[in-house]
């Protein structure tokens, strides 16, 4: 029989139970296949499930799955995983997550607050088809 996976339901962006943005957090003790993580995320049914694996002291890999597919980066699931780890290890004040795209996310606890540092991407101009603009009720993208 497989070993149970430590799994939690966490409310992000709130201090009130059953409010905010929900995510599941699964702490893995062994490697799971993408298919297994996808099946678990589908079964749990949250918009995202974070799968975290210990790499070394305060350093974890993190992967995100929706019920339909893997997501490269998810802020609220990162916050949920951080909240879980800071509660599990109350003496920690920082965590480092590494995504499947090798993006390093530095997370800090400052009192009761959690500060997350995410990559900054360059922006560029875009165009959109007229039907999309009409459906959004706007004239142009800026």
Beta strands, then each sheet from edge to edge (+ up, - down):
strand 1: 6-12
strand 2: 21-28
strand 3: 49-56
strand 4: 59-65
strand 5: 70-71
strand 6: 94-98
strand 7: 104-110
strand 8: 113-117
sheet 1: 1+ 2- 3- 4+ 5-
sheet 2: 1+ 2- 3- 4+ 6+ 7- 8+
end
